[in-house]
Each structure stands twice: as C-alpha cells, then as structure tokens.
Amino acid sequence: MSLLKKFATVGGATLVSRVFGFTREMMMASALGIGPVADAFNLAFRFPNLFRRLFAEGAFNAAFIPLFARSLEEEGEEGARRFAAEVFSTLFTVLAILTLAAMIFMPFLVKTVIAPGLAACIDDPETLRQQLSCEDRFAITVAFSRIMFPYLACMSMMAMVSGILNAFRRFFAAAVAPTILNFALIGVLAWCWWRGADERTIGFLMSWGVLVAGIGQLVVVTLAMRLAGFSVALRRPRWTKSLKRLLVLAGPAALIGGITQINLFVGQAIASYQPGAVSILTYADRPYQLPLGMVGVAIGVVLLPELARALKAGRMEEAQHTQNRSLEFALFLTVPAAVALFIIPEPIIRLIYERGAFDPTTTVRVAAVLGLYALGLPAFVLIKVFSPGYFARENTRTPMIVTGFSAAANTALSLVLFWLYAERGIALATTLAGWLNAWLLFEGLRRQGLWHVDRALVKRCALVVLSAAAMGAALLAMMRVLHPYLATGASALHQAGALVLLVVAAMAVYFAVALATGAADRTLVAKLLRGRRKARV
C-alpha cells in the first residue's frame, strides 16, 4: 500500500469519527450552551483526555512502535509478543494505581490543576448567590471527573494495542474506534432530549457514556489484534532492559506527542476563571480538530512506522523522500483549510451550533476563537511531521526540550493575553506556541543533517500558499454575495446551502490553481485517475 493510500485510510476513518463528533457537539451545544454544566463536563473530560495523549497515544506511538518494530525485525513474532506482554502488564498495574489515587484525591486535583478558577470563585464571598453557584460548579466538576477518569485506563491500553496494529500496518481499526465515543454520547443526548432531562442529568449521563465508550473502544481494537493473529497475556510486572528503554523514550515522547493537548489544557485551566470561557474554547476546538485529525493524525500514525522501518534497514534516501513527501502532503491540505477557517468561522459556527441554548452572541465569541485557532493549524500538523524524524531514531531528548520550551511560552502568553482578550487571548497564545514548536523542531532536524529539503518541496510549498491565497480571495468575494443567506436570520437550510456553495467553490478554485501551477503533483493525480479507471473496468 502506498504512503498516500495509508494516509487516506487513516484520514478517512478519522474523518468519519470527526463528522459524528460534530453531531455530538451540535447536540451538546443545543442542550447545554455555555452554562455551568457544559463547563464542568468539558473540564472533567479534558483531564483524562490530556493524560491519554501524554502517556498513551503520544508515548506509545512515539516510543513503543520503533521498539516493537525492532523486536519484530530482530527476534521475530515471539520476541515481539514477549516485549508486548512486559509492557502491557506494567501499564495495567500503573494505571490501576493511578486511577484509584485520582478517584480519592479528585477534589484536590480539580481545585489545583483542572479548574483553579472554580476554587478562586468559591474563596471570593462577593455574594451568597455567587458563592453557592461556584460551589455547585466545583461539586459537579469533581463528580464528572471521578466518573470519567477510568476512561484514561481504557484509552491507554487501547493505545498500546493500536501501536501493535500500526506496527503490523493495520491502521483502520484503531482509527475508526474513536467513533464509538461519538455514537455513545449522541445516543445519550438523544435519549435525554426525548425524556426532557434537565442539564445536570444530561451531564451525569454523558459522563457515564464516556466511560462505557472507552470500554467499547478497547474491546474493538483488542478483537482486531486477535484477528491479526497476535495476542498479549497479562503477567506479573517485571523490570527488564526493554521496559527500561521504553520508559526512557516514552517520558519525553509523552510530553512531545501531547503538546496540542497540553496547550489546550493549560488554556482551559486559565479560562476556568471566567464562566463560559471553557465551553467557548471547547466548541471552537471541534471544527479546528477536523482537518487536524484527518491530516495530522493520519501522518503521525503512518509516518513513524514507515520511517522507522526505512532507517532500521539503512535506506536513508527512502527516509528523506518519505519525510519530504509527508510535509508536502500536510501543507497541501492544511494551508487551504487554515485560510478557510480564518475567513469564514462565523457562518460555520452559526450553522453547527446556533440553536437552543446557543445564542447569536455566543456564535460571535466562538467564531473569533476558531479564527485564531485556524492560524495555528498548519503548525500543529507540521509538528506531527517533524516529530517522527526524532522518534524513529530513538531520540526524544531534543524534541522534549523544544516542547517544554514551547509549553512554557504558551503558559506565559496565555496568562498575559487572557487578561487582555479573554478566551481569544488563550487561542492566540496556543497558535503562537504551536508555530514556535514547529519551527524549533524543523531547525533541529536541519542542523543535525537529518532533513534535507529538496527542490520539489520548496517549489510546491510556495505554490500551495499562492493557491490558498487565490482561494481566500474567492471566498471573500463570495461571502459578500451570499451574506443574506449566511446571517443569523436565515433558515438552517439556506445557511447550509450557502456554506456548501462556499466550500465547493473554494475547493474548485484551490485545486484548479494548484493543478495549473503545479502545486499538486500532476503526474500523481494522473496515476490515481488511471488507477480508478482500471478498477472500474
């Protein structure tokens, strides 16, 4: 299977998950708006999600896959099975202890880490009414966090099983499993709407839905692993040389792989000082995550095992080619997506969310945050491209330093900009920190001679920017014409039709200019078209 087809497989499965994620967020926005229950749920869910990215997906995709691939190459399947069993047994034990401790000390975690703004609110006795409101928000945040935290354990074990599947080049099951979460929460929200449940009940049922979905996702990837002819046994944890090497790599890799989530978590913790700001950031994050998930996740999942195999086999020219084409692919899709999200955030947010408890004023606030997030979209996808260049060589020290520096910059910028621009300041800080991270990672590879930019990449990157600029100009012109159909007073059908027309026209302009100028590889496009014709015949 070609690199492009692998990206398409993972990206397509991720797209399905993101589409259902949109449906989930639309229903949640209509039911809860940006009220205290919405804030509590988003704060509680972000915490296990952060640890999932840090100690599960980031660590295992970056550290486990190269070591597992080496075991397959050097010791065969039996050696790989032994290594996987060592890791799984240790992971299971650590997660059990961590989950138990978190359940006990959750009030302390919420007060100091998850939502310090709620604690400050409780300590401020400005009015009795405000104090009671803050105590209520704090209590439901603690309750939701306790229910959802075991989701972390399920996702961590799922990440390991997914790493095994990816090492065997079976990408689909791990990519499609997250859809279960969306199905579960959509089902909960539909039932609550049918029963006329109050906001607090909706929040509690959604929290239980997250936990049930986590168990379901773990079951799906485990079955896929068994179908692939591989299994892992639970044994007594033992300290081995292979496990020590994994932990040495996984610690820094966890920090690096979860940089986007770290920035979002820091932003939400600071935003907890202002009611509604947490939910605004979360709703803006969903449209932004669609292209990031399709392209960034696909590249991150596929590129690392491909690069690791090429380097282990000494095929340096193939590794360089893979890196350059991955960067080319990332920019070709993310630059136009960033331009579009920056120019038309308000019509997008209005169509997706503006109904029920989600009013036009909230639309303007969420759209402003989405526009700023969009400017950082290419940066966070580039991080996914540059990081495997280090991980595949089992070097996590350099990117760990870079990520730590950018995370510190994000925290400092968020603290300063939040007091000036509220939630918009946090979005701007996230974007600036993302670009800093991407630039430092690239410079590190270039200076060590690990990345040689070829002429084709430079040429196509410049042409991609030109094509995206032409598309942006077309979008601005069309928005003036279609404004009556995109405004608040227009019906949902008119808004959807106008937005679809905008997107289709923008894509047509972009791809036409890209093909005309050579930003898109015309030879590759022709080859793909010929392949489809042959398949039809």
C-alpha positions in Angstrom: 0.0 0.0 0.0 1.5 3.4 -1.0 2.1 6.1 1.6 -0.7 8.3 0.1 -3.2 5.4 0.4 -2.2 4.7 4.0 -2.7 8.4 4.8 -6.1 8.2 3.1 -7.1 5.1 5.1 -6.4 6.6 8.5 -7.6 10.1 7.4 -10.8 8.7 6.1 -11.6 6.7 9.3 -10.7 9.8 11.3 -13.0 11.9 9.2 -15.9 9.6 10.0 -15.2 10.0 13.7 -14.9 13.8 13.4 -18.2 14.1 11.5 -20.0 12.2 14.2 -18.1 14.3 16.7 -19.6 17.4 15.1 -23.1 15.9 15.5 -22.3 15.2 19.2 -21.1 18.8 19.8 -24.1 20.3 17.9 -26.5 18.3 20.2 -24.5 19.2 23.3 -24.4 22.9 22.4 -28.1 23.0 21.9 -28.8 21.2 25.2 -26.2 22.9 27.5 -24.9 26.1 25.7 -22.0 27.6 27.6 -23.6 27.1 31.0 -22.0 25.6 34.2 -22.8 22.0 33.3 -21.2 22.4 29.9 -18.1 23.9 31.6 -18.0 21.1 34.2 -18.2 18.4 31.6 -15.6 19.9 29.3 -13.2 20.5 32.2 -13.7 16.9 33.5 -13.3 15.3 30.1 -10.2 17.3 29.2 -8.2 15.9 32.1 -8.3 12.2 31.2 -8.0 13.2 27.5 -4.8 15.1 28.3 -3.3 12.1 30.1 -4.5 9.8 27.2 -2.5 11.9 24.8 0.5 12.3 27.1 1.0 8.8 28.5 -0.9 6.8 25.9 -1.1 7.9 22.3 2.0 10.2 22.4 4.2 7.9 24.4 3.3 4.6 22.7 3.1 5.8 19.1 6.4 7.6 19.6 8.3 5.1 21.8 6.6 1.7 21.6 6.3 1.4 17.8 10.1 1.7 17.0 11.0 -0.8 19.8 8.2 -3.2 18.8 9.3 -2.9 15.1 12.9 -3.7 16.2 11.7 -6.8 18.1 9.8 -8.0 15.1 12.8 -7.5 12.8 15.5 -8.9 15.2 13.6 -11.5 17.3 10.6 -12.4 15.2 7.0 -12.5 16.4 7.7 -14.5 19.6 10.2 -11.8 20.8 7.7 -9.1 19.9 5.0 -10.9 21.8 7.2 -11.2 24.9 8.1 -7.5 24.8 4.4 -6.5 24.4 3.4 -8.7 27.4 6.1 -7.0 29.6 4.8 -3.6 28.6 1.1 -4.4 28.9 1.5 -5.9 32.4 3.4 -2.9 33.7 1.0 -0.5 32.1 -2.1 -2.2 33.6 -0.6 -2.1 37.1 0.4 1.6 36.9 -3.0 2.6 35.5 -4.9 0.7 38.2 -2.9 2.6 40.9 -3.2 5.9 39.1 -6.9 5.6 38.7 -7.5 4.7 42.3 -5.4 7.6 43.6 -7.1 10.1 41.2 -10.6 9.0 42.4 -9.6 9.6 46.0 -7.9 12.9 45.5 -10.1 14.3 42.8 -11.3 17.4 44.8 -7.7 18.4 45.3 -6.9 17.9 41.6 -9.9 20.0 40.5 -9.0 22.7 42.9 -5.3 22.9 41.9 -4.9 21.6 38.4 -8.1 21.1 36.4 -10.1 24.2 37.3 -8.3 26.6 39.7 -10.7 29.3 38.7 -13.5 27.5 40.5 -11.5 27.4 43.7 -10.9 31.1 43.4 -14.6 31.7 42.8 -15.5 29.7 46.0 -13.0 31.7 48.1 -14.5 35.0 46.9 -17.5 35.7 49.1 -18.8 38.6 47.0 -22.4 37.4 47.2 -24.1 34.4 48.7 -25.6 33.6 45.3 -22.3 33.7 43.5 -20.6 31.5 46.2 -23.3 28.9 46.0 -23.1 28.9 42.2 -19.3 28.4 42.4 -19.6 25.6 45.0 -22.2 23.8 42.7 -19.9 24.1 39.7 -17.0 22.7 41.7 -19.1 19.8 43.0 -20.3 18.7 39.6 -16.8 19.0 38.1 -15.5 16.7 40.8 -18.3 14.2 40.2 -17.9 14.2 36.4 -14.1 13.8 36.8 -14.5 10.8 39.0 -16.9 9.1 36.6 -14.7 9.7 33.5 -11.2 9.2 34.8 -11.2 5.4 34.3 -11.6 6.3 30.6 -7.9 7.1 30.8 -7.0 3.5 31.7 -9.1 2.1 28.8 -7.6 4.6 26.3 -4.0 3.9 27.5 -4.4 0.2 27.0 -6.1 0.8 23.7 -3.2 3.0 22.6 -0.8 0.1 23.2 -2.9 -2.4 21.2 -3.3 0.3 18.5 0.5 0.6 18.4 0.8 -3.2 17.8 -1.8 -2.9 14.9 0.1 0.0 13.4 3.4 -1.9 13.5 1.7 -4.6 11.5 0.4 -1.9 9.1 -3.2 -2.4 10.1 -4.4 1.1 10.6 -8.2 1.1 10.2 -9.5 -0.5 13.4 -7.5 1.9 15.7 -8.6 4.9 13.5 -12.3 4.1 13.5 -12.6 3.0 17.2 -13.0 6.6 18.5 -16.3 6.8 16.6 -17.8 4.6 19.4 -17.5 7.6 21.8 -19.5 9.8 19.5 -22.1 7.1 19.0 -22.5 6.7 22.7 -22.8 10.4 23.5 -25.2 11.0 20.6 -27.4 8.2 21.9 -27.3 9.7 25.5 -28.2 13.2 24.2 -31.0 11.8 22.0 -32.5 9.9 24.9 -32.2 13.0 27.2 -33.9 15.1 24.6 -36.7 12.5 24.3 -37.1 12.3 28.0 -36.8 16.1 28.6 -33.9 15.7 31.1 -32.5 18.7 32.9 -28.9 19.9 32.4 -27.5 18.2 35.4 -28.9 14.8 34.5 -27.6 15.3 30.9 -24.1 16.0 32.3 -24.1 12.9 34.5 -25.4 10.6 31.8 -22.8 11.9 29.3 -20.1 11.2 31.8 -21.2 7.6 32.2 -21.4 7.4 28.4 -17.7 8.4 28.1 -16.7 5.5 30.4 -18.8 3.0 28.5 -17.4 4.2 25.2 -13.9 3.8 26.5 -14.5 0.1 27.3 -16.1 -0.4 23.9 -13.1 1.1 22.1 -10.7 -1.1 24.0 -12.8 -4.2 23.0 -12.8 -3.2 19.3 -9.0 -2.9 18.9 -8.4 -6.0 21.0 -10.6 -8.0 18.7 -8.8 -6.5 15.7 -5.4 -7.5 17.2 -6.7 -11.1 17.8 -7.9 -11.2 14.1 -4.4 -10.1 13.1 -3.1 -13.3 14.8 -1.4 -11.5 17.7 -2.3 -11.6 21.4 -0.9 -10.3 24.7 -1.0 -12.0 28.1 -1.2 -10.3 31.4 1.7 -11.3 33.6 3.4 -10.2 36.9 5.2 -6.9 36.1 8.9 -7.3 35.8 11.7 -4.7 35.4 13.5 -5.6 32.2 16.0 -3.9 29.9 13.4 -3.5 27.1 10.9 -1.9 29.5 13.6 0.5 30.8 14.4 1.6 27.3 10.7 2.2 26.6 10.3 4.4 29.7 13.4 6.4 28.8 11.8 7.1 25.4 8.2 7.3 26.5 8.6 10.0 29.1 9.8 12.7 26.8 7.7 11.4 23.9 4.6 11.7 26.1 5.3 15.4 26.6 6.0 15.9 22.9 3.1 13.9 21.5 0.6 15.7 23.7 1.7 19.3 23.0 -1.6 20.3 21.5 -3.5 18.8 24.4 -1.1 20.4 26.9 -1.7 23.8 25.4 -5.5 23.3 25.3 -5.5 22.0 28.9 -3.4 25.0 30.2 -5.8 27.3 28.3 -8.9 25.7 29.8 -7.4 25.8 33.3 -6.8 29.6 33.0 -10.2 30.0 31.3 -11.9 28.5 34.3 -11.6 31.9 36.0 -14.3 33.2 33.6 -17.7 31.5 33.4 -18.4 30.2 29.9 -14.9 30.6 28.5 -14.0 26.9 28.9 -17.0 25.9 26.8 -16.2 28.5 24.2 -12.7 27.1 23.7 -14.1 23.6 23.5 -16.7 24.4 20.9 -14.2 26.3 18.8 -11.8 23.4 19.1 -14.1 20.9 17.4 -14.1 22.4 13.8 -10.4 23.0 14.1 -9.8 19.4 15.1 -11.5 18.1 11.8 -8.6 18.9 9.5 -6.0 18.5 12.2 -7.4 15.0 12.9 -7.7 14.0 9.2 -4.2 15.1 8.2 -2.2 15.3 11.4 -3.3 12.0 13.0 -3.0 10.2 9.7 0.5 11.4 9.2 1.5 10.8 12.8 0.2 7.2 12.7 1.6 6.2 9.3 4.8 8.2 9.1 6.5 6.8 12.2 6.4 3.1 11.4 7.3 3.8 7.8 10.3 6.0 8.8 11.4 3.6 11.5 11.5 0.6 9.1 13.4 2.6 6.4 16.0 3.7 9.0 16.4 0.3 10.6 17.1 -1.1 7.1 19.6 1.6 6.3 17.5 3.1 3.4 18.4 6.7 4.1 17.3 8.1 0.7 13.9 6.5 1.2 13.6 8.0 4.6 14.4 11.5 3.3 11.9 11.1 0.5 9.2 9.9 2.9 9.8 13.0 5.1 9.6 15.5 2.3 6.5 14.0 0.7 4.8 13.9 4.1 5.5 17.6 4.6 4.3 18.3 1.1 1.0 16.4 1.7 0.5 18.1 5.1 0.8 21.6 3.7 -1.2 20.9 0.6 -4.3 20.1 2.8 -3.8 22.2 5.9 -2.9 25.6 4.4 -6.2 26.0 2.5 -8.1 24.6 5.5 -6.5 27.2 7.7 -7.3 30.0 5.3 -11.0 28.9 5.0 -11.4 28.6 8.8 -9.9 32.0 9.3 -12.1 33.7 6.7 -15.5 32.0 7.4 -15.5 31.0 11.0 -18.8 32.7 11.9 -21.0 31.0 9.2 -19.5 27.7 10.2 -20.2 28.1 13.9 -23.7 29.6 13.3 -24.7 26.5 11.2 -23.2 24.0 13.6 -24.2 25.3 16.9 -26.7 28.3 16.9 -29.9 26.8 18.3 -31.4 26.1 21.6 -29.2 27.4 24.5 -26.6 28.5 22.0 -27.4 32.2 21.0 -26.0 34.6 18.4 -23.8 36.4 20.9 -22.1 33.1 21.7 -21.7 32.4 18.0 -19.6 35.6 17.6 -17.4 34.7 20.6 -16.8 31.1 19.5 -16.1 32.2 15.9 -13.4 34.7 17.0 -11.6 31.9 18.9 -11.9 29.5 15.9 -10.4 32.1 13.5 -7.3 32.4 15.8 -7.0 28.6 16.2 -7.1 28.3 12.4 -3.9 30.3 12.1 -2.0 27.6 14.1 -3.5 24.6 12.2 -0.5 24.1 9.8 1.9 24.4 12.7 0.3 21.5 14.7 0.2 19.3 11.6 3.9 20.1 10.9 4.8 19.0 14.5 3.3 15.6 13.6 5.6 15.6 10.5 8.8 16.7 12.2 8.5 14.6 15.5 8.9 11.1 13.8 12.2 12.3 12.4 13.5 12.2 16.0 11.4 9.3 17.4 12.3 6.9 14.6 16.0 7.5 15.6 15.1 6.9 19.2 16.0 10.5 20.0 13.5 12.1 22.4 15.7 14.5 24.3 15.8 17.2 21.7 12.1 17.4 21.0 11.4 17.1 24.7 13.4 20.3 25.3 11.7 22.0 22.4 8.2 21.0 23.5 8.9 22.0 27.1 10.1 25.5 25.9 7.0 26.0 23.7 4.7 24.8 26.5 6.2 27.3 28.9 5.8 30.0 26.3 2.2 29.0 25.8 1.5 29.3 29.6 3.2 32.7 29.8 1.4 34.0 26.8 -2.0 32.6 28.0 -1.6 34.3 31.4 -0.9 37.7 29.8 -3.2 37.6 26.9 -6.2 36.1 28.8 -6.5 39.3 30.9 -6.3 41.4 27.8 -8.5 39.5 25.3 -10.3 36.8 27.5 -10.7 33.4 25.6 -9.3 35.0 22.4 -6.0 35.6 24.1 -5.8 31.9 25.0 -6.4 30.9 21.4 -3.8 33.3 20.2 -1.3 32.0 22.7 -1.9 28.4 21.6 -1.3 29.4 18.0 1.9 31.3 18.6 3.3 28.5 20.8 2.4 25.9 18.1 4.4 27.8 15.4 7.4 28.2 17.8 7.3 24.4 18.5 7.2 23.5 14.8 10.0 25.9 13.8 12.3 24.7 16.5 11.7 21.0 15.7 12.5 21.7 12.0 15.6 23.6 12.8 16.9 20.8 15.0 16.5 18.3 12.2 18.0 20.5 9.6 21.1 21.5 11.7 21.8 17.8 12.5 21.6 16.9 8.8 18.6 14.7 9.4 16.3 16.6 7.0 17.4 17.7 3.5 14.7 19.8 1.9 14.6 19.0 -1.8 13.8 21.5 -4.6 10.4 20.0 -5.3 9.2 20.6 -1.7 10.3 24.3 -1.8 8.6 24.9 -5.1 5.3 23.1 -4.2 5.1 24.8 -0.8 5.3 28.3 -2.4 2.7 27.3 -5.0 0.4 25.9 -2.2 0.5 29.3 -0.5 -0.3 31.0 -3.8 -3.2 28.7 -4.5 -4.6 29.2 -1.0 -4.4 32.9 -1.3 -6.4 32.7 -4.6 -9.0 30.6 -2.8 -9.1 33.1 0.1 -9.8 36.0 -2.3 -12.6 33.9 -3.9 -14.1 33.2 -0.5 -14.2 36.9 0.5 -15.9 37.9 -2.8 -18.5 35.1 -2.5 -19.3 36.0 1.2 -20.4 39.4 0.1 -22.8 38.0 -2.4 -24.1 35.2 0.0 -24.2 37.3 3.2 -28.1 37.4 3.4 -28.1 33.6 3.3 -25.4 33.2 6.0 -26.7 35.7 8.5 -28.5 34.9 11.8 -32.0 35.4 10.4 -31.6 32.9 7.6 -33.0 29.5 7.9 -30.8 26.5 8.6 -31.5 25.2 5.0 -30.4 28.5 3.5 -27.3 28.6 5.7 -26.3 25.1 4.9 -26.8 25.6 1.1 -24.8 28.8 1.1 -22.0 27.3 3.2 -21.8 24.2 0.9 -21.7 26.5 -2.1 -18.8 28.5 -0.5 -16.8 25.3 0.4 -17.4 23.7 -3.1 -16.4 26.9 -4.9 -13.3 27.4 -2.6 -12.2 23.8 -3.3 -12.7 24.2 -7.0 -10.6 27.4 -7.1 -7.9 25.9 -4.9 -7.5 22.7 -6.8 -7.8 24.4 -10.2 -5.0 26.8 -9.3 -2.9 24.0 -7.7 -3.1 21.8 -10.8 -2.5 24.8 -13.1 0.6 25.9 -11.2 2.0 22.5 -10.2 1.3 22.9 -6.5 -0.4 19.5 -6.9 1.7 16.7 -8.4 0.0 16.3 -11.8 1.8 13.0 -12.5 0.5 11.6 -9.3 -3.1 12.8 -9.9 -3.0 11.3 -13.4 -1.7 8.0 -12.0 -4.5 7.9 -9.4 -7.2 8.7 -12.0 -5.8 5.9 -14.3 -5.9 3.5 -11.3 -9.5 4.3 -10.7 -10.5 3.8 -14.3 -8.8 0.4 -14.3 -10.6 -0.5 -11.1 -13.9 0.4 -12.7 -13.1 -1.7 -15.8 
